[in-house]
Amino acid sequence: MIMAPASVAGVYHEPMPPDRVRARRLQIADAIRAARIGAGLTLEAVSLRTGIRIATLSEIEQGHSSPQLDTLIRVADGIGVELEAFVRR
C-alpha cells in the first residue's frame, strides 16, 4: 500500500525533489523572504497576520518545505504583496 506524505499545518513534506525543482523552490523561498524583509516585517509579524506558525514560515523561507497554494496565498496577503511576486523570475 502506498501512503501519501504527511501534511502538517498546510506544508507538504516530500522526498528530496529533482535538482531543478529544488533550485526553483529556493528561488521562491528567497522571494518570500525578500518580500517580507522589504515590507519591514518579522517572521513573528507575518505569523500573527496569517495564523501560520513561525517555525513553518521559517521552513518555507529556507526552502525546506513545499507549501500548499492556500498557504502561499495567506503568506502573500500577510506580507501585503501579490502571490505573483513569489514566482516571478
CNS distance restraints for C-alpha pairs under 8 A (distance, minus, plus):
assign (resid   5 and name CA) (resid  12 and name CA) 7.26 0.50 0.50
assign (resid   5 and name CA) (resid  13 and name CA) 6.31 0.50 0.50
assign (resid   5 and name CA) (resid  14 and name CA) 5.96 0.50 0.50
assign (resid   6 and name CA) (resid  12 and name CA) 6.61 0.50 0.50
assign (resid   6 and name CA) (resid  13 and name CA) 6.32 0.50 0.50
assign (resid   7 and name CA) (resid  11 and name CA) 5.55 0.50 0.50
assign (resid   7 and name CA) (resid  12 and name CA) 4.72 0.50 0.50
assign (resid   7 and name CA) (resid  13 and name CA) 6.37 0.50 0.50
assign (resid   8 and name CA) (resid  12 and name CA) 6.82 0.50 0.50
assign (resid   9 and name CA) (resid  52 and name CA) 7.49 0.50 0.50
assign (resid   9 and name CA) (resid  56 and name CA) 7.62 0.50 0.50
assign (resid  10 and name CA) (resid  67 and name CA) 6.25 0.50 0.50
assign (resid  10 and name CA) (resid  68 and name CA) 5.79 0.50 0.50
assign (resid  10 and name CA) (resid  70 and name CA) 7.69 0.50 0.50
assign (resid  10 and name CA) (resid  71 and name CA) 6.01 0.50 0.50
assign (resid  11 and name CA) (resid  56 and name CA) 7.59 0.50 0.50
assign (resid  11 and name CA) (resid  65 and name CA) 6.38 0.50 0.50
assign (resid  11 and name CA) (resid  66 and name CA) 5.90 0.50 0.50
assign (resid  11 and name CA) (resid  67 and name CA) 4.32 0.50 0.50
assign (resid  11 and name CA) (resid  68 and name CA) 5.84 0.50 0.50
assign (resid  11 and name CA) (resid  71 and name CA) 7.56 0.50 0.50
assign (resid  12 and name CA) (resid  65 and name CA) 6.42 0.50 0.50
assign (resid  12 and name CA) (resid  66 and name CA) 5.25 0.50 0.50
assign (resid  12 and name CA) (resid  67 and name CA) 5.77 0.50 0.50
assign (resid  12 and name CA) (resid  68 and name CA) 6.64 0.50 0.50
assign (resid  13 and name CA) (resid  65 and name CA) 5.73 0.50 0.50
assign (resid  13 and name CA) (resid  66 and name CA) 6.38 0.50 0.50
assign (resid  14 and name CA) (resid  65 and name CA) 7.83 0.50 0.50
assign (resid  14 and name CA) (resid  66 and name CA) 7.78 0.50 0.50
assign (resid  16 and name CA) (resid  22 and name CA) 7.93 0.50 0.50
assign (resid  17 and name CA) (resid  21 and name CA) 6.01 0.50 0.50
assign (resid  17 and name CA) (resid  22 and name CA) 5.88 0.50 0.50
assign (resid  18 and name CA) (resid  22 and name CA) 6.27 0.50 0.50
assign (resid  19 and name CA) (resid  23 and name CA) 6.04 0.50 0.50
assign (resid  20 and name CA) (resid  24 and name CA) 6.21 0.50 0.50
assign (resid  21 and name CA) (resid  25 and name CA) 6.09 0.50 0.50
assign (resid  22 and name CA) (resid  26 and name CA) 6.24 0.50 0.50
assign (resid  22 and name CA) (resid  63 and name CA) 7.83 0.50 0.50
assign (resid  23 and name CA) (resid  27 and name CA) 6.40 0.50 0.50
assign (resid  24 and name CA) (resid  28 and name CA) 6.31 0.50 0.50
assign (resid  25 and name CA) (resid  29 and name CA) 6.11 0.50 0.50
assign (resid  25 and name CA) (resid  63 and name CA) 5.83 0.50 0.50
assign (resid  25 and name CA) (resid  66 and name CA) 7.55 0.50 0.50
assign (resid  26 and name CA) (resid  30 and name CA) 6.06 0.50 0.50
assign (resid  26 and name CA) (resid  62 and name CA) 7.11 0.50 0.50
assign (resid  26 and name CA) (resid  63 and name CA) 4.99 0.50 0.50
assign (resid  27 and name CA) (resid  31 and name CA) 6.22 0.50 0.50
assign (resid  28 and name CA) (resid  32 and name CA) 6.22 0.50 0.50
assign (resid  28 and name CA) (resid  63 and name CA) 7.84 0.50 0.50
assign (resid  28 and name CA) (resid  86 and name CA) 5.39 0.50 0.50
assign (resid  28 and name CA) (resid  87 and name CA) 5.92 0.50 0.50
assign (resid  29 and name CA) (resid  33 and name CA) 6.28 0.50 0.50
assign (resid  29 and name CA) (resid  60 and name CA) 6.11 0.50 0.50
assign (resid  29 and name CA) (resid  61 and name CA) 4.44 0.50 0.50
assign (resid  29 and name CA) (resid  62 and name CA) 6.04 0.50 0.50
assign (resid  29 and name CA) (resid  63 and name CA) 5.30 0.50 0.50
assign (resid  29 and name CA) (resid  86 and name CA) 7.78 0.50 0.50
assign (resid  30 and name CA) (resid  34 and name CA) 6.02 0.50 0.50
assign (resid  30 and name CA) (resid  61 and name CA) 6.41 0.50 0.50
assign (resid  30 and name CA) (resid  62 and name CA) 7.62 0.50 0.50
assign (resid  31 and name CA) (resid  35 and name CA) 6.04 0.50 0.50
assign (resid  31 and name CA) (resid  85 and name CA) 7.21 0.50 0.50
assign (resid  31 and name CA) (resid  86 and name CA) 5.18 0.50 0.50
assign (resid  31 and name CA) (resid  87 and name CA) 7.63 0.50 0.50
assign (resid  32 and name CA) (resid  36 and name CA) 6.20 0.50 0.50
assign (resid  32 and name CA) (resid  61 and name CA) 6.33 0.50 0.50
assign (resid  32 and name CA) (resid  86 and name CA) 5.81 0.50 0.50
assign (resid  33 and name CA) (resid  37 and name CA) 6.12 0.50 0.50
assign (resid  33 and name CA) (resid  61 and name CA) 5.69 0.50 0.50
assign (resid  34 and name CA) (resid  38 and name CA) 5.79 0.50 0.50
assign (resid  35 and name CA) (resid  39 and name CA) 6.10 0.50 0.50
assign (resid  35 and name CA) (resid  79 and name CA) 7.08 0.50 0.50
assign (resid  35 and name CA) (resid  81 and name CA) 7.50 0.50 0.50
assign (resid  35 and name CA) (resid  85 and name CA) 7.91 0.50 0.50
assign (resid  36 and name CA) (resid  40 and name CA) 6.44 0.50 0.50
assign (resid  36 and name CA) (resid  41 and name CA) 5.44 0.50 0.50
assign (resid  36 and name CA) (resid  42 and name CA) 7.14 0.50 0.50
assign (resid  36 and name CA) (resid  43 and name CA) 7.93 0.50 0.50
assign (resid  36 and name CA) (resid  46 and name CA) 7.91 0.50 0.50
assign (resid  36 and name CA) (resid  79 and name CA) 5.79 0.50 0.50
assign (resid  37 and name CA) (resid  41 and name CA) 5.66 0.50 0.50
assign (resid  37 and name CA) (resid  42 and name CA) 7.13 0.50 0.50
assign (resid  39 and name CA) (resid  79 and name CA) 6.72 0.50 0.50
assign (resid  39 and name CA) (resid  80 and name CA) 7.76 0.50 0.50
assign (resid  41 and name CA) (resid  45 and name CA) 5.88 0.50 0.50
assign (resid  41 and name CA) (resid  46 and name CA) 6.67 0.50 0.50
assign (resid  41 and name CA) (resid  79 and name CA) 7.41 0.50 0.50
assign (resid  42 and name CA) (resid  46 and name CA) 6.43 0.50 0.50
assign (resid  43 and name CA) (resid  47 and name CA) 6.00 0.50 0.50
assign (resid  43 and name CA) (resid  54 and name CA) 5.92 0.50 0.50
assign (resid  43 and name CA) (resid  57 and name CA) 6.89 0.50 0.50
assign (resid  43 and name CA) (resid  58 and name CA) 7.37 0.50 0.50
assign (resid  44 and name CA) (resid  48 and name CA) 6.19 0.50 0.50
assign (resid  44 and name CA) (resid  54 and name CA) 6.07 0.50 0.50
assign (resid  45 and name CA) (resid  49 and name CA) 6.24 0.50 0.50
assign (resid  46 and name CA) (resid  50 and name CA) 5.99 0.50 0.50
assign (resid  46 and name CA) (resid  52 and name CA) 7.84 0.50 0.50
assign (resid  46 and name CA) (resid  75 and name CA) 7.21 0.50 0.50
assign (resid  46 and name CA) (resid  78 and name CA) 5.66 0.50 0.50
assign (resid  46 and name CA) (resid  79 and name CA) 6.45 0.50 0.50
assign (resid  47 and name CA) (resid  51 and name CA) 5.36 0.50 0.50
assign (resid  47 and name CA) (resid  52 and name CA) 4.99 0.50 0.50
assign (resid  47 and name CA) (resid  53 and name CA) 5.70 0.50 0.50
assign (resid  47 and name CA) (resid  54 and name CA) 5.62 0.50 0.50
assign (resid  47 and name CA) (resid  57 and name CA) 7.40 0.50 0.50
assign (resid  48 and name CA) (resid  52 and name CA) 7.45 0.50 0.50
assign (resid  49 and name CA) (resid  78 and name CA) 5.30 0.50 0.50
assign (resid  50 and name CA) (resid  74 and name CA) 5.85 0.50 0.50
assign (resid  50 and name CA) (resid  75 and name CA) 6.45 0.50 0.50
assign (resid  50 and name CA) (resid  77 and name CA) 7.86 0.50 0.50
assign (resid  50 and name CA) (resid  78 and name CA) 5.56 0.50 0.50
assign (resid  52 and name CA) (resid  56 and name CA) 6.67 0.50 0.50
assign (resid  52 and name CA) (resid  57 and name CA) 6.78 0.50 0.50
assign (resid  53 and name CA) (resid  57 and name CA) 6.37 0.50 0.50
assign (resid  54 and name CA) (resid  58 and name CA) 6.09 0.50 0.50
assign (resid  55 and name CA) (resid  59 and name CA) 6.22 0.50 0.50
assign (resid  56 and name CA) (resid  60 and name CA) 6.27 0.50 0.50
assign (resid  57 and name CA) (resid  61 and name CA) 6.18 0.50 0.50
assign (resid  58 and name CA) (resid  62 and name CA) 6.13 0.50 0.50
assign (resid  59 and name CA) (resid  63 and name CA) 6.22 0.50 0.50
assign (resid  59 and name CA) (resid  64 and name CA) 5.12 0.50 0.50
assign (resid  59 and name CA) (resid  65 and name CA) 5.90 0.50 0.50
assign (resid  60 and name CA) (resid  64 and name CA) 6.02 0.50 0.50
assign (resid  60 and name CA) (resid  65 and name CA) 5.43 0.50 0.50
assign (resid  60 and name CA) (resid  66 and name CA) 6.95 0.50 0.50
assign (resid  60 and name CA) (resid  67 and name CA) 6.80 0.50 0.50
assign (resid  67 and name CA) (resid  71 and name CA) 5.96 0.50 0.50
assign (resid  67 and name CA) (resid  72 and name CA) 6.48 0.50 0.50
assign (resid  68 and name CA) (resid  72 and name CA) 6.50 0.50 0.50
assign (resid  69 and name CA) (resid  73 and name CA) 6.22 0.50 0.50
assign (resid  70 and name CA) (resid  74 and name CA) 6.27 0.50 0.50
assign (resid  71 and name CA) (resid  75 and name CA) 6.21 0.50 0.50
assign (resid  72 and name CA) (resid  76 and name CA) 6.10 0.50 0.50
assign (resid  72 and name CA) (resid  83 and name CA) 7.11 0.50 0.50
assign (resid  73 and name CA) (resid  77 and name CA) 6.10 0.50 0.50
assign (resid  73 and name CA) (resid  83 and name CA) 6.07 0.50 0.50
assign (resid  74 and name CA) (resid  78 and name CA) 5.97 0.50 0.50
assign (resid  75 and name CA) (resid  79 and name CA) 6.15 0.50 0.50
assign (resid  76 and name CA) (resid  80 and name CA) 5.92 0.50 0.50
assign (resid  76 and name CA) (resid  81 and name CA) 5.21 0.50 0.50
assign (resid  76 and name CA) (resid  82 and name CA) 5.95 0.50 0.50
assign (resid  76 and name CA) (resid  83 and name CA) 5.40 0.50 0.50
assign (resid  77 and name CA) (resid  81 and name CA) 6.17 0.50 0.50
assign (resid  77 and name CA) (resid  82 and name CA) 7.20 0.50 0.50
assign (resid  77 and name CA) (resid  83 and name CA) 7.87 0.50 0.50
assign (resid  81 and name CA) (resid  85 and name CA) 6.68 0.50 0.50
assign (resid  82 and name CA) (resid  86 and name CA) 7.98 0.50 0.50
assign (resid  83 and name CA) (resid  87 and name CA) 7.50 0.50 0.50
assign (resid  84 and name CA) (resid  88 and name CA) 6.16 0.50 0.50
